[in-house]
Amino acid sequence: MPAAPATDFRPVILGGDITAYSLVRTFHEGHGVRPLVVNMTDGGPIGMSTVCDHVYVPDLESEAVFVGALEQVGREHSAAGVPLLLVAAGDWYVRMIIENKDHLSQWFTIPYIDLPLLDDIVRKDRFHAHLADVDVPHPATVVVDMSQDLGEEDDLPFGFPVVMKPADSALHHYAKYPGKKKVFIHDSREDLDRALAAVRASNYDGNFLLQEFVPGDDTNMRVLTCYSDRDGKVRFGSVGHVLLEEHHPMAIGNPCVIITTEIDEVVEQAQRFLEKIGYVGFSNFDLKYDRRDGTYKFFEINVRLGRSNFYVTANGYNVSDWYVRDWVRHEKLEGLEIARGEHLFAFVPKAVIKKYVLDPVLRDKALALMKAGRASDPNVYAPDLTLKRRAYNLAYHVNQVRKFREHFVAR
């Protein structure tokens, strides 16, 4: 049940997808507050929610519209004397907040890093360099300058398959070219060259990364969520064992079935990296277990809570508490807390888990947790389950079945 309503802050959340709804639910459940959500769609999980207020802003992807909309929200709602905590559900929103932090800080508390650090670590090539500096495992990587051809004489230091991904995800979001994907996996040099040529002909002018493919299916993936306080000290870490990822080309790699687990060594590795660079706020890492050497390879960082962040809250560690304790109430945080316990997070139906989680032991564990009532779907929140919402959740599950049937590929 929701907590007694807090009166010392109000969250303002940017976004309209399942990530934003997870944040709405988390703040409402943990602090009894009614978040204000600003986004550029009037439907979806936010548009039909009864536990938040919604400001629909067309063309919010324009920086001028974005800044103007937040100025208006800030003036209207800060006049009530309640501090506004600004939280984003997507990479582009985070960047726009950070780029305009000095201006927006007139009205909002902003729990994000500054622009120079953002520009450094969101580039995956720079991120991997920092990992190497503190001896954190990561895949072998080649940085490709997209203004130059990767000639036939340029042999890769690893074989195929090869993973290909943009060094700058936020910039790649706006790229337009045939066959665009969030992440590519190429089985031959011919496929790789064809994809690189398509990107070069597009409006994307950042680098791309070519990475050694770490063998194993989705069940080898892990997700790590950390919180660093305003002094740059890591105060919390939670690891999830991914059983299944989304396979749609524009969502590939997003975890959709997770069991919380305990791997203290990866929390400690992330702590070395985060404290070295002076990071503040939430961070989200994708990792993969490499059975060849027994290490967990760090792939990338999100400078925000990830799409699957509700796996942390569902296990009993409400993520909004860290924002509130650190940025609103200015409590002194001490020590490093590592999440314990076992809980299932899933926003796909049981039928998808049964068919597409390939490891039978993990599949049975997931189904047993569901049967025992130790499972959560971020879309299913009792105070918000109107008939319209129930219909939406049913349609959402049906759509997940369709997407897996059309796009699932086992590796």
N, C-alpha and C positions, 0 to 999 in steps of 0.2 A: 504493500500500500504506500501511496505517496507520503512523504514526511510533512510535518507541520510547515506551512509556507514560510520561507525565509523572506525577510523584509529589507535586508541590507545589500541586495544586488538583484539585477535582472539580466539573464543571458540574452544576447542578440546573436542568432545563428544564421550564417550565410550558407545557402544550399537548399536543394529540394529533393535529394535522393535518399536512399536508405541510410547513408552516413548521417545526414542531417536529422533524419527521424530518430536514429539511435541517440543522438545528442539531446534532442527534445525529450525523449523518454528518460534518459539518464538524469537530466537536471530536474525534471518533474518528479521522478520517483525519489531521487536523493534529497531534494531540497524543497519540494512542494511548490516551486515557482512555475509560472506560466511563461515559457520562452517566447520571444518575438523572433520570427523567422523572416528573413528577407531573401527572395530569390526571383528567378525569371521564368518560373513556370507556375501555373495556377492549379495544377492537378497533382497526381501522384500522392505519395504518403504524407506529405506536408499539407497539401491543399485540402485534404479531407479530415485532418486531425482536429479533435475538439479540445486538446490540452495545450495548444499554443495559439498565438495570434500570428497572422500571416500578412506580410506586405509583398504584394506582387508588383515587380518592377520590370516591364519589358525593356529589352536591350541592356540589361545589367552587365553584359559582357563588355560594353563600352566603358573605358576608364572614366570618362567625364560623367556618364550616367551613374556609374558605381559610386564615385565620390559624392556627387550631388545627392544621391539617395541616402547615403549614410549620414551626410550632413543634416538632412531633413529629419531622419530618424533620431539622430543625436539631439537635435534641438527640441524636438517634440517630447521625447521620452525622458531626457535627463532633467527637464524642467520639473519633474515630479520629485526630484531630489534623491532618487534611487540610482546608485552607480550602475552603469551598463558594462557588462563583460562581453567582449566581441570574440566570437569563436567561429571558425570556418570549416566547412566540410569538403573542400576541394583545393587542389594545388593552386589554381588560378586565383581563387578568392584569397588564399593566404598571401600570395605574392602582391596582390593589390592592397591588402591591408598593410603589409610591411613597407611597400613603396610609399604609402601615404600615412605612415605611422605618426609622424610629427604632427600632421594636420588633424588626423582623426582622434588623437589622444586628448583633444579638448573635451570630447564627449564620452570616450570609451576607455576602459582598461583593456590593454592589448597584450596577451600572454605569448608573444612570439619573438623570435630572434630578430636581429637587425639585418638590413639589406646586404652588407658585404659578406656576412657569414652565409646567408641564404644563397647568394650567387655562387659562393664557393662550393657548398656541399650538395646543392641540387644537381649540379653537373656530376653525373655518375663517374666521369673520369677523375675528377678531383676527389670525389668521395672515396674511390678505391685507393688513391694515393695516401689519403689520411689513414685508412685502415692499415695499409702497409707500414706506416710510420709507427703504429702501436701494436704491430704483430697480431692483427686480427685476420683470420682466414677469409679469403675471397677467391672467386674464380679467376683464372688467368684471363686477361683482358687486353684487347687491342683497340686503340682509339682511332677512328677513321675520320679524317677531315673531309667533309662532304664537298668541299670546293675542289678536291683533287680526286683523280681516279685511283682506285685500288688496282694497280696493274697486275697482270698475270704473273709477273715475276715476284710479287709480294706474297711469299708463302706465309701462312699462318703458323704460329708456334703450337697449334693443337689441331686435331683432326675434326672431321664432321661427325655428327651434326654440330652446327654452330648457332649460338643464340645471338640475335641482332636486336638491339634496342636503342632508342634515342637517348643521348646523354642528357637532354633537357626535356623532361616529360611535359612541362607546362607549355613550352614553345611548340612541341610536337602536336599538342592538342589542336592547334589551329592549322596544321598542315593539311593540304588536300592533294591526294595522289591515288591512283588505282591500287587496290589491294592493301590499303593502309591497315596496320594492326598495331596494337599496343606493344606486342613483343613478337618477333619472328623466330622461327626455328627452321634452319635450312639444312637439308641433307646433302647438298652438292654445291660445288663452286658455281655452277651455272645458275642455280636458284639464287644464290647470294648475290652474284653480279647483277642479275635481273632486278632484284629488289633494291639494291643500291642505286641503280640507274633511275628507277622510278622516284626514289626520294630526291636525288639530285635535280630532277626535272621539276620538283615541287617548290613551294614557297618556304620550306623548312631550311634554315641556314645554320643550324647547330651541328654538332658532331654526332656520330653514331658510335656505339660500342659493339664490338664483336667479342663474344665470350665463349670460353670452353663450356660445353654442355656437361653439367653434372648429372650422371645417370640416375634413373629412378623416376617413379610416377609421382603423382600429387602427394602421396602419403609420406614422402621424404621431405616435404616442405615444413618449415616452422615459421611462426610469426612472433615478433617480440615487440612489446609496447613498454616504453620507459617514460618516466617523468623526471625532469631535472628542475630544481628549484631556481629562484631568481638569482641565486649566487652561483649557479652552474654546477651544483652537486646533484648527482643522481640519487633520488629518494625512493624510487619504485621501479620494479620490473615484473612483467608477466609474460610467460611464454605459452604459446598455443601450438599444439601439434595439428597441422593441417591434414585433413583426410581427403578433401576434395576442393578443387579450385573451379572457378567458372571457365568455360571453354569458348564462349563467344569471342570472335576476333577483337572486339572493342572492349572486352572486359577480362581477357585472358590473364590468368595469374591472380585474380582476386579470390581470396579464400571464402568459401561458402559453407564449409563444414569444418569445425575446429573442436578438438578436445583440449582443455587446459592441461598443462603438464609442468614439470619442474626440471629446468636445465640451468643450474646456477652459473655454469661456466660461460654461457652466452650472455647472460646479464652482466657478468663481470667484464667480458670483452667489450660489450657496448659501453659500459661505464668508463673504461679506459679511453675509448674514442670520444665520447660525449664530453668528458671532463677536460680532455686535451684541447678541444676546440672552443670550450666555453659555452656550450649549448644551454638553452633554457626552454622550458615547456615540454609538451609531449613530443615524442619521436616514435616512429613505427618502422620496423625493419623486416625485410623478407630474407629468410635464410633457407638453405637446403642442406640436408645431411648427405655427406659424401662418403659412401660406404668404402671407397677405395683407400681412404686414409683415416676414417673415423672422425672427421672434423665437420663442423657446421659452417658452411660458407655463407658469408654475408653478401647479399646481392645489391640492395639499395636501401635508402632511407626516405621516409616521408616526414616532412617537418610539421606534422599534425597527427591527430588521431586517424587511424586508417579506416577503411570502409567496413572492416569487420571488428571495430573496436568494442562492440558490445560483448564480445567474448570475455572481456575483463570484468565488466560490470556484472554480467550474468553469474560469474563465479564468486561474487560477493565483494568486489573491490570497485565501488562506484567511481568512475574516472572523474566525474565532476567535483568530487571532494578535493582533489589536488588543486584544481583551479581556485576553488573557493577558499581553502585554507591558506594558500600561498599568495594569491593575487587580490582577494577581497578582504580577508580577515588578517592577513599579514602575520600568520602564526610562524613560530620558529620551528622549522622542520629538521629532524635529526635522524641519522641512520639511514640504512637502505633496507626497504621492505620488499621481499620477493614473494609474489603470490603463490599460494599453495592450494591444493584441492583439485578435484576432477569434475568438470562440467562440460556438457555438450552445447555448442553454439551451432545453429543451422538455420539458414533462411530458404532452404529447399525442402521439399516434402520427403517423407520416409521412403517413398518409392525410388527417388533419385539416389538416396544413400544406399539402399539395397542393391541397386543395379550398377552404380558407377564407382563406389568405394571398392578398390580392387583387392586390398588386403583383407582376407576373411576374418582375421583376429580383430583388426581395428573396426571392421564393419560390425561385427558382433558386439564389440564394446560400445559403439555408438548406439546401436539398437537397444542394448541393455540399459544405457543411461536414459534413453527416451522412456523406456518402460518404467524405470524407477522414479521418473519425474525430475530427473537432474538434467534437464535440457531446456533451452530457451531459443525462441525465434524473436529477433528484435522487432518484427512487425506485429507481434501478438502481445498487446499491452492492455490488460483488463480495463483500466479506466477510459480507454479510447476505442473500445470494440463496439462501435455502432454497427447497424446492419450494413451501411455503406462500406464501412471499413472491413467487415467480414467478407463482403463480396470482393473487395479489392484484394484481400489476402488470398482468397481462393483463386482468383484470376492470376495473381502473381505466381502461385505454385504451379498452376497449369502451364504458364509461360515458361517456367524453369524446366519442366519436363520436356517441353518442345525444344528449348534451346539445347539441352543436353543431347537429345535424340539427333539433332541436326549437326552439332559441332564437336561432340566429345571425341577426343583422340587420345588413346593410351600410349604412353612412352615408358 
